[in-house]
Amino acid sequence: MERPPAKFLLKLALMALPVFAGYEMLYRLSIYPVLTASQFFDYKVLEAGRHPPGKLSLMAVGSSVTLYDLDSRVIADSLQVPYYNFGSWGMQMTDIRAVLGGLVAAYHPCAVLICASPREFMLPRTPSYADYAGTAAFIRERFPEYFYVRNFNPVHTLWLRRFRSRRPTMDAWGGASVEEMWKGVVRHDKGEQLAFPTADTEAQYAALDSVCRYLREQHIRLVFAQAPMEARYTDSERGRRELAAFQARCGSIVGAAGGNYFNYYDTTVFPDSLFADLTHLTRAGGSILTRKIVADVKATNELAAIIQSGKDRGQHGGTAVKGGQR
Amino acid sequence: MPFLSLPFLLFLPAFFLLYWYVLDSSLPWQNLLVLAGSYLFYAWWDWRFLFLLTGSSLLNYWLGLGLERAARRGARRALVAAGLVQGLGCLLYFKFFNALLPLGISFYTFKTLSYLLDIERGKIRAEKDWVVFFSYVAFFPCLIAGPIDRPGVLIPQLKMRRFWDERQGTDGMRRILWGLFKKVVIADNCVRLTDGIFDHYKAAPASALLFAAFMYTIQLYADFSGYSDMAIGIGSLLGFRVSPNFRHPFFSRNIAEYWRRWHITLTSWLTDYVFTPLNIYFRDYGKAGLILAILINFTAIGIWHGPKWTFAAFGFLHGCYYIPLVLRGRLSRQRGRRGQAGKAGVAGVASVAGTFLLVMLTNIIFRAPSLRDAFGYFRRMLSRSLLTAFPVTEKLQLEVTLAGIMFLFAAEWRQRDKDHPLQIDFIRPFPVRALVYYIFLGLILGFGPARFSEFIYIRF
């Protein structure tokens, strides 16, 4: 039988080449593919992939609480270890668990810091994180352009995601301030009360337990910081009771797996004036919280030693490693 | 695996290379690859239904051989009846009594039925090579949503050595590109503009309902004909000539012409196996008999889509639209032949617009979840808010889609004597042709939807 001549295949390949080149150009222009349901997580992970922070000593992972409440400068100056914040909006514990393996494999941290509130334990899992994490590490890290095809999105959508969407300015360690995001936005959450637990809370506790066990298996120390919240958010008998139960449950899960649990829910130290919204601190509030976390880390000798053991990691051993400048 | 998916994007080139470069020296092995590839393609969705597909193929294969051997008329009739009971029984059972509808069952059942009926009528001989027959039933480009190729068309091609034809291969690629454009740029963008209106029609102004009805009609065409184009294009890449399923239906000047151009393989199937026997049966009743045969035939077309009153009403209404043509004696096959589509002129344009309007209004019933909703939709669409402006949040989507629709019609009109509008060999310089391809690719990659919607006819 006559075969298609090589000319035909060559023609097809040549025709396809500019398409691949076009996508590569998009990637180089930071018009990234869609990895997960969170465009900020995607942006952060891909930026970190392009400007790798190297091996980390301390890696923060979590939701917007981790993203906004941790002051990168304070950690960098006080701990003097390679650090990066992978916090992103809306992540639940199940989502953190889904992406944790990939991040640990890529950045080999000595300790993982999760700063969380009940908000990370309220919603169902987002499958796209698991889909992303389930992709081979080689593709995730070396060939992220694959996701242009895997999660096809038209170029105009990618363009809008990149240039028209609201996104905080990241500092050099992946952190950000919530105040910038709320600028000009009218708050609608003032009367909101904590409605906890939800139907998904048990699954989220299970995910926290899984995170703890996974990190222990990897010989990585978990630092779980119970984030403060506005007092009025839990200003009811039920709210306070549920919050206390939540704190006790998290403490016991983290403690049982040999992690360090620190509770910073203290309305006297963090009055409502330090909050930008119900669960996110202002820049000033974030600095206070981060200083307290750093002080507690330093005061816990074993933990401090673990984190300091990674001091010489990264590209600029001895100082906190900066991610790519944006 | 859906055509618009990463697995298929990997499957097709791998299949192509194996087909033409590894197993090209042996026709049986090549056919076996077609069969294996088709079963893999099908099992990707739900492997359990593979048993039904295989079982149905096996039974009809035996019945076909039996028909060939049976000398007595009674025995032959019994064998055909067994095939009809199995095919239609499965179809009715899964459509009416089972929530889980095996993909493509409406399409491959019609293929097996026409196989037996054509043997019985002496049009074809039973196929002895089981690989050829099983491949005919499961031929993956057409398995899920047609075109419904007749055994007399596809089986001889499966039995013949297939030679690579550069022109056919190139045309296949162009046809795939054209199908992608229709599906991705037009149909899927229409979904985003119409779904919200249809789902919440009670709250939308009449103008929005009219707009949604128009867009849905285009969506249905772009989606289904886009799939058919891709199927035909893939067939061409493998050296097959798959039957066309659409021929510029929106340039039809009456409903009869429309149905000769819309879902051609289903219409011709039902014409041959349902309408013609009925027409013969009712011939003594003159025009009344003809109308009755048409109404039954079109109601069958409607019900073929599923066990819903909306589908039955859709088919029945289309049958009713034939009545004036029958009464005026204008049911001629000569009209609307290829290349004659909608000759210009005021009367021609008015006829085309009138036919489109009729189809568009009937599609509201097709799309509605129930007859009650369809009536509600019509009632609201005929209200005074017909001239009210309605907000469109997806402005860019709307602009791109409307531009795409205009281009679609312009291209189809300009190229109406060709198999598809991307047959642009009249453009001699290759760089210019390449530029045209890149424009299409740019539109597909740049302005498609963030999520591909499922092909509408996969549900049937």
Interface residues (C-beta under 8 A of the other chain):
Chain A: M1 E2 R3 P4 P5 F8 L12 M15 P18 V19 V34 V149 R150 F152 N153 P154 V155 H156 T157
Chain B: L6 L9 W20 Y21 D24 S25 L27 Q30 R161 R162 F163 W164 E166 G169 T170 M173 L396 A434 Y437 Y438 L441 L445 G446 F447 G448 P449 A450 F452
